[in-house]
């Protein structure tokens, strides 16, 4: 049997060979609403999730959901990778460990027509290869971009985007490969399941219902933080979302200035290679600054860069009064229990502004109403 070879020209990465093994029988489409679903891809190196784009590639989305529910991808593997570039998998032939390496990538193609769009092949994009010189020859195999691959834009059918676990995708892209970018040992796809799409916590909660309390357990003790949505409603909504999703768990207080601030909540403060539980809703928030809310001891406020609208996850606890911050930073909450933890911050041994010993957020939870 003759196999066609297709090449994805990846920026700064060289050529990516893809093969065709002929068509498979089509089956009836699923009746589920794809926009309300997402795929959960469990692998040897961890799990990632991606949402679907039925508005730009309805046939590809329908096919992936249908095949995943049939167990089509279970036991397959990611077999071709480019470090920090992209990963390719989904060939059902790799379910059989006896399949010769020269046949890896030759299964599950030539199944449906292309659905091209102007969506860029950016970080986290999920797309579909096709056969060279043969229009409308997309298949069940798929690839995930770790970084932007501009040479692929407009040439391949984008049908999804990673919402969680992009660091797992990165880790897969860095496995040892042969000179032709074939994995020395494929990363096994243990299971692909289709689940209801997650909804953003507190996204639709009325402002008058955001007056919640957060319990934050740290290695210095526990504090209770009372939200004040009347000061900064969008900042409170963002903080509650991050807390509810577990995003702060495992982060650390990376900056302490005695009698001034203890700053934490940055993603970079996690233990090395730790995967944040949910990045899909992390975003910069518009600054909410009030001159009448004073940055006094016990106030909780959002850290930011030079851009007033650049706050996202990092926050600081006021260890002392700092009136020069009033009206310039988004104070949104106040500590109502655990003020002794602030005393412990003031007693820390420091290396410059960094604690000599890690001060971690063990857990942060939104208290029941």
PyMOL commands that set and color helices and strands:
alter all, ss='L'
color gray80, all
select helices_A, chain A and resi 34-36+58-69+92-95+101-103+150-152+166-173+207-209+229-244+267-269+323-325+339-346
alter helices_A, ss='H'
color red, helices_A
select strands_A, chain A and resi 5-10+14-19+37-43+46-52+77-82+86-89+125-128+142-145+157-164+182-196+213-218+221-227+253-257+261-264+299-302+315-318+330-337+350-351+354-355+361-366
alter strands_A, ss='S'
color yellow, strands_A
deselect
rebuild
show_as cartoon
